[in-house]
Amino acid sequence: MSSSLMSTLIRRTLATTLVTAGGFACYWTYLAVNQERLLFDARRRPPRDLPEGIIAYSHTVPGGMVRGYLYHAGDDGVEDLLFYLPGRGEDVLDTLQYVKWLPAGMGFATFDYRGLGHSDGMPSEASAVADASQFLLHIRRAHPGVRVHVVGRSLGTGVAIQLADLQDFESLQLITPYDSLLEIVRKRFPLVPLRQLMRHHFDSISHCKKVVQSTKVLLAESDAVVPHECSERLIAAWPGPVALQTIPGTDHFTIVEHEATWLALCAFARQVPAHAPARTAAAPPADHTEAGEPLPLAAAR
């Protein structure tokens, strides 16, 4: 092979390598810059009327307001309340249609993460946990006798597990939970240095070691998003016993649409014995200011 041909091949190889490396660098930069929007599937939704029987909650954060929603079934006071932490990109106003399956005396509360739905600001792992803690403090102040049962779904299971280390509540229920969001994402992007790029790991398998609440896990019959082995690794690392139930005929997305899921959540909540608070509720971060007076659940009919 002539020296000129060898030189041409070297130049072409070098050029191809540089273009490939540049492509990877651009792609990694795009993922790093936009990871909050991609990870949380952050989409704002147009204003809409609240479903009947739902009352609004809000507190201020940098950039605007975090907005939440409260409901309780029946005409009597609320005894137990499901505090629902939604999944990635979930429209919680759509999820509220399923409160029709709640029994009398059962309350429900949920909110949009920052930058999602009708909440302002930038989503993050830390802000999701902080906003959940702030909302729960509001519920405790307005209804000191209510038994709170935290329910996390998919992405929200990582928020729920961390909330358990900040405040006391009656039970923890996890719908399609994962061991670590970093590991879930890594399977989808094997050539990306995610540990260096991702700012939000949601390392549930580490955070779960401090959980003291009665716990139940609900799995979909089939799940292509969070494989069962990821949930099973989390259960194996749990510091105490975990009740486990699979909802037949469901997948990762449809499990929340089945009446059997909601009946299972309520049944577990109702059978958990009351207990004295194990810790003092953590104070909200300094950037949180609650808007208005506590909203009475009794008004949500």
C-alpha positions in Angstrom: 0.0 0.0 0.0 1.4 3.4 -1.0 2.1 6.0 1.6 -0.4 8.4 0.0 -3.2 5.8 0.2 -2.3 5.0 3.8 -2.4 8.7 4.6 -5.8 9.0 3.0 -7.2 6.1 5.1 -5.8 7.6 8.3 -7.3 10.9 7.6 -10.7 9.4 6.8 -10.6 7.2 9.9 -9.6 10.2 12.0 -12.4 12.2 10.5 -15.0 9.5 11.1 -13.8 9.1 14.7 -14.1 12.8 15.3 -17.6 13.0 13.8 -18.7 10.0 15.9 -17.2 11.5 19.0 -18.8 14.9 18.3 -22.1 13.2 17.8 -21.9 11.4 21.1 -20.8 14.6 22.8 -23.7 16.6 21.4 -26.1 13.8 22.4 -24.8 13.6 25.9 -24.9 17.4 26.2 -28.5 17.4 25.0 -29.4 14.8 27.7 -27.6 16.6 30.4 -29.2 20.0 29.6 -32.7 18.7 29.2 -32.7 15.9 31.7 -35.3 17.4 34.0 -37.8 17.8 31.2 -37.0 14.3 29.8 -36.9 12.5 33.2 -40.1 13.9 34.5 -41.8 14.2 31.1 -42.4 17.8 32.1 -45.4 19.2 30.2 -47.6 22.1 31.1 -51.3 21.6 30.6 -53.9 24.2 29.7 -56.2 25.5 32.5 -59.3 23.4 33.1 -62.1 23.2 35.7 -61.5 20.9 38.6 -63.6 17.7 38.7 -66.7 17.9 41.0 -65.8 17.5 44.7 -62.1 18.5 44.3 -60.7 21.5 46.2 -57.4 23.2 45.4 -54.2 23.5 47.3 -51.1 25.6 46.5 -47.8 26.8 47.9 -45.3 29.2 46.5 -41.9 28.1 45.1 -39.3 29.8 43.0 -40.9 30.6 39.7 -44.5 30.4 40.8 -46.8 28.0 42.5 -47.0 24.3 43.1 -50.7 23.1 42.8 -52.4 20.2 44.5 -55.8 18.8 44.9 -57.8 17.3 47.8 -61.0 15.1 48.0 -62.8 12.9 50.4 -65.7 10.5 49.8 -69.0 10.6 51.7 -70.6 13.2 53.9 -68.8 12.4 57.2 -65.3 13.4 58.3 -62.2 11.8 56.7 -60.5 9.1 58.7 -57.9 7.8 56.3 -56.3 9.7 53.4 -54.3 8.4 50.4 -51.5 10.9 49.6 -50.7 10.0 46.0 -47.4 10.8 44.4 -47.8 10.4 40.7 -45.7 8.8 38.0 -43.7 10.4 35.2 -45.7 12.8 33.2 -49.0 11.7 34.9 -52.0 14.1 34.5 -53.3 13.9 38.1 -56.5 15.6 37.1 -57.2 12.6 34.9 -56.2 10.3 37.8 -58.7 12.1 40.0 -61.6 10.4 38.1 -60.7 7.2 39.9 -61.6 8.6 43.4 -65.1 7.4 42.6 -63.9 4.0 43.9 -62.9 5.3 47.3 -65.1 4.3 50.2 -66.8 6.7 52.5 -64.5 8.4 55.0 -61.5 7.9 52.7 -59.6 11.1 51.6 -57.3 11.6 48.6 -54.6 14.2 48.0 -52.2 14.7 45.1 -50.2 17.4 43.3 -48.3 18.2 40.1 -44.6 18.2 40.4 -42.9 21.5 39.5 -43.0 22.2 35.8 -45.7 19.6 35.2 -49.4 20.0 34.8 -50.4 23.2 36.5 -47.4 23.7 38.7 -44.7 26.2 38.0 -40.9 25.9 38.5 -38.3 23.4 37.5 -38.7 19.7 38.4 -36.1 17.9 40.3 -35.7 14.9 42.7 -35.1 17.2 45.7 -38.0 19.6 44.9 -40.5 16.7 44.4 -39.6 15.4 47.9 -39.7 18.9 49.5 -43.1 19.8 47.9 -44.6 16.5 49.0 -43.4 17.2 52.5 -44.8 20.7 52.5 -48.2 19.4 51.2 -48.3 16.7 53.9 -47.5 19.3 56.6 -50.6 21.3 55.4 -52.8 18.2 55.6 -51.5 17.5 59.2 -52.2 21.1 60.3 -55.7 21.1 58.8 -56.6 17.6 59.9 -54.5 16.5 62.9 -56.4 13.3 63.4 -56.3 12.0 59.9 -54.5 8.7 59.2 -52.2 9.4 56.1 -51.2 6.6 53.8 -48.6 7.6 51.2 -49.0 6.0 47.8 -46.3 6.3 45.2 -46.6 5.3 41.6 -43.6 4.5 39.3 -41.4 7.7 39.4 -43.4 8.7 42.5 -42.3 5.6 44.5 -38.8 7.2 44.7 -40.4 10.4 46.2 -42.6 8.4 48.6 -39.6 6.4 50.0 -37.7 9.5 50.7 -40.7 11.2 52.2 -40.8 8.3 54.7 -37.6 9.5 56.2 -38.9 13.1 56.7 -42.3 12.6 58.2 -44.4 9.9 59.9 -47.5 8.4 58.4 -49.5 5.3 58.8 -48.5 3.2 55.7 -46.5 3.3 52.5 -47.8 1.7 49.3 -45.7 1.5 46.1 -47.2 0.9 42.7 -44.6 -0.6 40.2 -41.6 0.6 42.2 -37.9 0.4 41.0 -34.7 -0.2 42.8 -32.9 2.8 41.2 -34.0 5.1 38.5 -30.4 5.4 37.4 -30.3 1.7 36.7 -33.7 1.8 34.8 -32.4 4.6 32.5 -29.0 3.0 32.1 -30.6 0.0 30.4 -32.2 2.3 27.8 -29.1 4.4 27.2 -26.2 1.9 27.5 -23.6 4.2 25.8 -24.3 7.2 28.0 -22.2 8.0 31.1 -25.3 8.4 33.2 -23.8 8.3 36.6 -21.8 11.4 35.7 -24.6 13.2 33.8 -27.7 12.4 35.8 -28.5 14.7 38.7 -31.5 12.8 39.9 -30.8 9.1 40.7 -33.8 8.2 42.8 -31.8 5.5 44.5 -34.7 3.9 46.3 -32.7 0.8 47.3 -30.5 3.0 49.5 -33.2 5.3 50.9 -35.5 2.4 51.8 -33.3 1.3 54.7 -34.8 3.9 57.0 -38.5 3.1 56.2 -40.4 2.0 59.3 -44.0 2.3 58.0 -46.1 -0.7 57.1 -45.5 -1.3 53.4 -47.2 -2.9 50.5 -46.1 -3.2 46.8 -48.5 -3.5 43.9 -47.2 -4.9 40.7 -48.7 -5.0 37.2 -49.2 -8.4 35.6 -46.8 -7.3 32.9 -44.4 -4.4 33.0 -42.0 -3.4 30.2 -41.1 -0.1 31.9 -40.1 -1.3 35.3 -39.3 -5.0 35.0 -40.4 -7.2 37.9 -36.8 -8.0 38.8 -36.2 -4.3 39.6 -39.1 -4.3 42.0 -38.0 -7.6 43.5 -34.5 -6.2 44.2 -36.1 -3.3 46.1 -38.3 -5.7 48.1 -35.3 -7.9 48.9 -33.5 -4.8 50.4 -36.5 -3.7 52.5 -35.7 -3.5 56.2 -39.1 -5.0 57.2 -41.9 -7.2 55.9 -43.5 -6.2 52.6 -47.0 -7.2 51.5 -47.1 -8.0 47.8 -50.0 -8.1 45.3 -50.2 -8.4 41.6 -53.1 -6.8 39.8 -54.3 -9.2 37.0 -54.8 -7.9 33.5 -52.7 -4.7 34.0 -49.5 -3.3 32.7 -47.3 -0.4 33.8 -49.7 2.2 32.4 -53.1 0.7 33.0 -52.7 -0.5 36.6 -54.0 2.8 38.0 -57.1 2.6 35.8 -58.4 -0.6 37.4 -60.8 -0.6 40.3 -59.0 -3.5 41.9 -55.9 -1.3 42.4 -57.8 1.3 44.3 -59.7 -1.2 46.4 -56.4 -2.9 47.3 -54.9 0.5 48.3 -57.9 1.3 50.5 -58.1 -2.2 52.0 -54.5 -2.1 53.1 -54.8 1.4 54.5 -57.8 0.5 56.5 -56.3 -2.6 58.1 -53.0 -0.8 59.2 -53.2 -0.2 63.0 -52.9 3.4 64.2 -49.6 4.3 65.9 -48.0 7.2 67.6 -45.8 9.5 65.4 -42.2 8.1 65.3 -40.6 11.4 64.4 -41.2 15.1 64.3 -42.1 16.4 60.9 -39.3 18.1 59.1 -39.6 21.9 58.6 -40.2 22.9 54.9 -37.4 24.3 52.9 -36.9 28.1 53.1 -38.2 28.6 49.5 -41.7 27.3 50.5 -44.6 29.6 51.5 -48.0 28.2 51.7 -50.7 30.2 50.0 -53.8 31.0 52.0 -55.4 29.3 55.0 -55.7 25.5 55.3 -58.4 24.1 53.0 -61.0 22.0 54.8 -61.4 18.5 53.4 -65.0 18.6 54.6 -65.8 21.1 51.9 -64.9 18.6 49.1 -68.2 16.9 48.4 
